[in-house]
Amino acid sequence: MLLSKVLGVIIIARNGDRQHYYQDPFTYAGSEVETTALGEVESNLLGSLIRSTYFDSRSPSYIEGIRSDLVDNSEVKVRVKAGTEGTVVFDSAIALLQGLFPPNPNNKIVLANETTVVAPLGGYQYVPVETVEPGNDRSLESWTNCPKFEAHTKQFYGSADFKAKARDAEPFFKGVKDYVFGRPASLENGIFDFINSQLTHNRTYAHRLPPTFIEQARHWANYHENGVFSDEDINGVGNIAGRTILHTILTSLERISFNGDPLQFMLVETTYQPFISLFHQTGIAAEHPELKGIPDYASALAIELRRGSPPDVRDFLRIRFKNGTASDFKDLHVFGHHADIPLTEFIYRAENAAITSNKQWKDACGIKTSNMDIFQALPTTFNILHGVLSFVAFFFIIASAIKFVKNRRARQRRPQLIGEEVSQVYSDYGSITMRNGRRPEEDVHVATRAEDTLGERQFMEHEYYPEHPRWIL
């Protein structure tokens, strides 16, 4: 079937080259790390390739109707992982966007005095970027601080297969000790990242490292990471990196397919973990065993939404993958198909595996949430506002109580005459002015269930937690 029209594209891109990065083998807490000029160049080249593939009207994969000279921020959305490796991922996203939307002298305005002003750096294009903090949104880093995922990792390390592989790898890890300078060398504590970084940036190290050592280190690292970030069940906790990013994929496809939504291009800049999980969840790893492992720097997975030509005008998905800078995009097929998959079938197969909220993430990780966690789970801005309002309300109550006591004591000390008082004290500080023909006491407001005794609205759960799930921790 000829699929002639590309409606939109989702790009999931891995960061470019960086310095050596260490991760705890059990919790995956990471060390500080910085990007390199090489990594920025890799990501920039990836951006240029994406531009020529999807933003050039002469390309067969051109996104129909998308603006290509200057970025239209209503058509493009960018999400960037800001957890571990956050600095590197952010730098990679900016470098990719520089290649995707290079400086253009048409990025200018004409002022009222007829002066033409071109954006800095020859028309640099500033593309808004949404950073995804794991403290607020677990969609791009779901494997840290997750008890069930840590249990899954320990279970993998204790498996018979892992122990057998550790025995097979023992000669290599003994031989490589002189080249890792005191770092623990074992199958659990993979040393590929260190060796690869040194081989790339340290000339003396590159001259000394024996042949095949880098290949062996990569082989065992691929086995290790593939086992940790995968699961036999599409809903398994080992696939949690893929399960959370699936929500972004599905909601983006929904927006792109809807004619009333201008979104046509979604970029998700992240690290390598979601690639491994997604390949297992969709059956790609079974069809392509060579992809069971860590994708190279600046790799990219493209999910194209295409509309079929008559008579079959359904929407289909075409999945393409580019492993690092040395290869081009190649077609991959998901869920046992050997061609493009209908959008409806992809959604049907994937939606039950998607984790759509932080509450679902907590449930998947085995984290119990008490009722008091509601306010702790709200964003920091709301916490501050709630604290300020609570303090103001508390101060108002205390002040009112003090005033009430003083007024009562004053009335008790006042001489009492025989008979009725001439004036009558009302609740509005003694005023007896008529309002709208009625006395003030007739205007007394009766608090409803949705209001407190101060006339302020109480916390209504349905207003903060609408029917559609949101990522709020």
Buried (B, 14 or more C-beta within 10 A) or exposed (E): EEBEBBBBBBBBBBBBBBBBBBBEBEBBEBEEBEBBEBBBBBBBBBBBBBBBBBBEEEEEBBBEEBEBEBBEEEBBBBBBBBBBBBBBBBBBBBBBBBBBBBBBEEBEEEEEEEEEEBBEEEBBBEBEBEBBBBEBBBBBBBBBBBEBBBBBBEEBBEEEEBEEBBEEBEEBBEEBEEBBEEBEBBBEBBBBBBBBBBBBBEEEBEEEBEEEBBEBBBBBBBBBBBBBBBBEEBBBBBBBBBBBBBBBBBBBBEBBBEEEBBBBBBBBBBBBBBBBBBBBBBBBBEBBEEBBBBBBBBBBBBBBBBBBEEEEEBBBBBBBBBBBBEEEBEEBBBBEBEEBBBBEBBBEBBEEBBBBBBBBBBBBBEBEEEEEBEEEBBBEEEEEEEEEEEEEEEEEEEEEEEEEEEEEEEEEEEEEEEEEEEEEEBEEEEEEEEEEEEEBEEEEEEEEEEEEEEEEEEEEEEEEBEEEBEBBB
